C-alpha cells in the first residue's frame, strides 16, 4: 500500500465507510482484501472476503476497524477525512 497516492488512500477509507453505512463490519481488514481496479476514468476500490463480517451497530467496533485501516494506509490520526 506504499505506492498509493492520497486520493487512493482516501477512496479506500470512503469505501470502508460505505460498508459501515450498511451496518456491516468487514472483520478482516488486510492488504489482501482490498482490490484496486484501474479503469479509463481513474480507479475503483473493492473490499473482498467477507467471511468474517458481521452485522453491527457498535460504533466502537467501527472505529477500531477504521483505525486499523488508517494505520495500514499510513495515516497518523483517525480524524474524519
Residue pairs with C-beta under 8 A, 6 or more apart in sequence:
1 9
1 31
1 34
1 72
1 73
1 74
2 74
4 12
4 36
4 73
8 36
8 43
8 45
9 73
9 74
9 75
10 81
11 43
11 45
12 34
12 45
12 69
12 73
13 66
13 69
13 70
13 73
13 75
13 81
14 45
14 81
15 45
15 46
15 47
16 26
16 29
16 47
16 65
16 66
16 69
17 66
19 26
19 47
20 62
20 66
23 55
23 56
23 57
24 50
24 53
24 54
24 55
24 56
25 53
25 54
25 55
25 56
25 61
25 62
25 65
26 33
26 47
26 50
26 52
26 53
26 65
27 50
27 51
27 52
27 53
27 54
27 65
28 49
28 51
28 52
28 53
29 65
29 68
29 69
29 72
30 72
31 72
32 49
33 47
33 48
33 49
34 45
34 46
34 47
34 48
35 45
35 46
35 47
35 48
36 43
36 44
36 45
36 46
37 43
37 44
37 45
37 46
56 62
63 78
66 78
67 78
70 77
70 78
